[in-house]
Amino acid sequence: MVVAVKALACELPCQRDVPLSRWSASELALEAQRSGLVATISDTTVWRWLNEDAIRPWQHRSWIFPRDREFAYKAGRILDLYERVWEGEPLGDDDFVISTDEKTSIQARGRRHLTLPTQPGMPMKVEHEYRRCGAWAYLAAYDVFRAKVFGRCEDTTGIEPFHRLTDQVMSQPPYRDARRVFWIADNGSSHRGVRAVERLQHRHPNAVLVHTPVHASWLNQIEIFFSIVQRKVLTPNDFRTRKAVAERLHAFERHYESIARPFRWSFTRRELAALLVKLDAPTPMIGSEAHTHAA
């Protein structure tokens, strides 16, 4: 009986003609009784059985299947760089790796009433209504080995704003005099394709633009920094002017550098190979198709 209920929880409701997107414990209890798996059962019992195997059918997680034909090659190069390797050779002391991207449409939201600080037994209070006070595109570059951040606020993203960011970094030591500076970037329109590679190298001969696979921003360490910025700087959003947003972002860059260490990146080529094997494995048949196949 327990196994049957757990198996039911691992089916999509639509496979049983139930008009739901996801099961809850109470809905599973009802379906188990309706389908004759049990005579009677409580929601609590269903939850306890599922909890034994950490089955959470009421939760969901979005994901996207890799569609870049060169996924393994492109991802592998980036993972090598994180381990200080390029084309099979170790990086030198005068080689640097920069992770870069844009965080778009950062609004300044001026709350209609003052934000109140936390008090004993009471959290911070932030007014729900706000006035839009303008927005920035935040461009940032992160040195993955030195945990150093370069950022700038621009009116919009684009090729020229991206060039201003690369100039900001490459105009100062140690990047200006480095042997190579690898720039890891996604496939956004500001730095997409072979022409972007050529533009950057023409502007800075020691710069090497390395693209992530399509839909693989999770390989770009700047996204980790952006998640920190979102939590620590932009939430809750209470800025009376656009200038205040820029000042806070740039002040946080310096603060972050004073306390941060490089991210402990643990996903390597070994994990990549295991992931690709898993994705290439045949998808198990489910529901009635599984029973037909087993028969």
Beta strands, then each sheet from edge to edge (+ up, - down):
strand 1: 85-86
strand 2: 89-90
strand 3: 95-111
strand 4: 130-143
strand 5: 148-154
strand 6: 180-185
strand 7: 207-211
sheet 1: 1+ 2-
sheet 2: 5+ 4- 3+ 6+ 7+
end
